Amino acid sequence: MPMVPFEVLPDESRLWVFAVERTLVEADQENFLSAVDRFLETWAAHGVPLTCGRDFRRGRFLLVAVDETTAPPSGCSIDAMVGVLKDQERRLGLRILDNTPVWFVGDGEVQRMSRPEFSRLAEEGAVGPDTVVFDNTVTRLKDVRAGRWEGPARESWHQRVFFKNLGAV
């Protein structure tokens, strides 16, 4: 089965979240998503088509999920997906595969910041346990649907890393 609508994939689907370094202008976003869709429509593991889908949220986050009950992705098939994203990084001149920044909502917009910079903001009180953060380490679609991908820092790994010494709940 080829690419399907993201919302019909089962909760247990394997998930990858990729964050685009900056908001894409409309033409770049269309080209980016077209390239991703072309790949996903033919994505296969050892010749077996993968049932997969994608979503693009907040103009910055590409979510790709695969229903492992129909056929699991292989290391080579995952590498192929990463290769497509590396090509898009080069084409667009931005980072998509960098997992080191902290992503959060500040001043009403999605922001990307290094961990030391985010830590400094936490120490200054500019961000806190109620700051909306994105946990791009989630690996199951059910995590997104349950609100564990986007939510307050107090409910994410961000609490343990950035707010543990601030008396946050």
C-alpha positions as CSV (number, residue, x, y, z in Angstrom):
1,M,0.0,0.0,0.0
2,P,1.4,3.4,-0.9
3,M,1.2,6.7,0.9
4,V,-2.0,7.2,2.8
5,P,-3.5,10.2,4.7
6,F,-1.6,10.7,7.9
7,E,-4.7,10.7,10.0
8,V,-5.6,7.1,9.0
9,L,-2.4,5.6,10.2
10,P,-2.7,3.5,13.4
11,D,-1.5,4.9,16.7
12,E,1.4,2.4,16.9
13,S,2.9,3.7,13.6
14,R,6.6,4.4,13.9
15,L,7.2,8.1,13.7
16,W,10.0,10.5,12.8
17,V,9.9,14.2,13.4
18,F,12.1,16.5,11.3
19,A,12.3,20.2,12.1
20,V,13.0,22.7,9.3
21,E,15.4,25.4,10.4
22,R,13.3,28.3,9.2
23,T,9.8,28.8,7.9
24,L,9.7,28.1,4.2
25,V,8.3,30.6,1.7
26,E,5.3,29.1,-0.1
27,A,7.2,28.0,-3.2
28,D,9.9,26.3,-1.2
29,Q,7.4,24.6,1.0
30,E,5.5,23.2,-2.0
31,N,8.7,22.0,-3.6
32,F,9.9,20.4,-0.3
33,L,6.7,18.6,0.3
34,S,6.4,17.5,-3.3
35,A,9.9,15.9,-3.0
36,V,8.9,14.2,0.2
37,D,5.7,13.0,-1.3
38,R,7.4,11.6,-4.4
39,F,9.7,9.6,-2.2
40,L,6.9,8.4,0.2
41,E,4.7,7.2,-2.7
42,T,7.4,4.7,-3.7
43,W,9.0,4.1,-0.3
44,A,9.7,0.4,0.2
45,A,11.8,-1.9,2.4
46,H,13.4,-4.8,0.5
47,G,11.0,-4.3,-2.3
48,V,7.9,-4.3,-0.1
49,P,5.9,-1.0,-0.3
50,L,5.6,0.7,3.1
51,T,2.2,2.1,4.2
52,C,3.2,5.6,5.3
53,G,2.0,9.1,5.5
54,R,3.3,12.6,6.4
55,D,2.1,15.8,7.9
56,F,3.6,19.2,8.0
57,R,2.8,21.3,11.1
58,R,3.3,24.8,12.1
59,G,5.3,25.5,8.9
60,R,8.3,23.9,10.4
61,F,7.8,20.2,11.3
62,L,7.7,17.3,9.0
63,L,6.1,14.2,10.6
64,V,6.6,10.9,8.8
65,A,4.9,7.8,10.0
66,V,4.9,4.2,8.8
67,D,2.5,1.4,9.7
68,E,4.8,-1.3,10.8
69,T,2.0,-3.9,10.8
70,T,1.9,-4.0,7.0
71,A,5.7,-3.9,6.6
72,P,8.4,-2.5,8.8
73,P,11.0,-0.1,7.4
74,S,14.5,-1.4,7.0
75,G,17.8,0.4,7.8
76,C,18.3,0.9,4.1
77,S,14.8,2.3,3.6
78,I,15.3,4.7,6.5
79,D,18.6,5.7,5.0
80,A,16.9,6.4,1.7
81,M,14.4,8.8,3.5
82,V,17.3,10.6,5.2
83,G,19.0,10.9,1.8
84,V,16.0,12.7,0.4
85,L,16.0,15.1,3.3
86,K,19.8,15.7,2.9
87,D,19.1,16.6,-0.7
88,Q,16.4,19.0,0.4
89,E,18.9,20.5,3.0
90,R,21.3,21.2,0.1
91,R,18.6,22.5,-2.2
92,L,17.1,24.8,0.3
93,G,20.3,25.8,2.1
94,L,19.0,25.0,5.6
95,R,19.1,22.2,8.2
96,I,16.4,19.6,8.5
97,L,18.3,16.7,10.2
98,D,19.8,18.6,13.1
99,N,18.4,17.2,16.3
100,T,20.4,19.4,18.7
101,P,18.3,22.6,19.0
102,V,15.4,23.1,21.4
103,W,12.2,24.0,19.6
104,F,9.6,26.0,21.6
105,V,6.9,28.7,21.2
106,G,8.1,32.1,22.3
107,D,6.5,35.5,21.5
108,G,3.7,33.5,19.8
109,E,6.0,31.9,17.2
110,V,8.0,28.7,16.8
111,Q,11.6,29.3,17.8
112,R,14.7,27.3,17.4
113,M,17.6,27.7,19.9
114,S,20.7,25.9,21.0
115,R,20.5,24.1,24.3
116,P,22.9,26.5,26.1
117,E,20.8,29.4,24.9
118,F,17.6,27.8,26.0
119,S,19.2,26.9,29.4
120,R,20.2,30.6,29.8
121,L,16.6,31.7,29.1
122,A,15.4,29.2,31.7
123,E,17.8,30.5,34.3
124,E,16.6,34.0,33.5
125,G,13.0,33.0,33.8
126,A,12.2,34.0,30.2
127,V,11.0,30.4,29.6
128,G,9.6,28.1,32.2
129,P,7.7,24.9,32.8
130,D,4.6,26.2,31.1
131,T,6.5,27.2,27.9
132,V,5.2,25.1,24.9
133,V,8.0,22.9,23.6
134,F,8.3,20.3,20.9
135,D,9.7,16.9,21.8
136,N,11.0,15.7,18.4
137,T,12.3,12.5,20.0
138,V,8.8,10.9,20.1
139,T,8.8,7.7,18.1
140,R,5.1,6.7,17.9
141,L,2.2,8.4,16.3
142,K,0.2,7.9,19.4
143,D,2.6,10.3,21.2
144,V,1.6,13.1,18.8
145,R,-2.1,12.3,19.2
146,A,-1.8,12.2,23.0
147,G,-0.1,15.6,23.1
148,R,3.3,14.4,24.0
149,W,5.0,16.0,21.0
150,E,3.8,19.6,21.6
151,G,3.0,20.7,25.1
152,P,4.3,22.4,28.2
153,A,7.9,21.8,29.2
154,R,6.8,20.4,32.5
155,E,5.4,17.4,30.7
156,S,8.5,16.7,28.6
157,W,12.2,15.8,28.9
158,H,12.8,19.6,28.9
159,Q,11.6,19.7,32.6
160,R,14.4,17.3,33.7
161,V,17.1,19.0,31.7
162,F,16.3,22.7,32.0
163,F,14.1,23.3,35.0
164,K,15.2,20.7,37.5
165,N,17.0,23.2,39.7
166,L,14.4,25.9,39.5
167,G,11.9,24.4,41.8
168,A,9.5,23.8,39.0
169,V,6.7,21.3,39.4
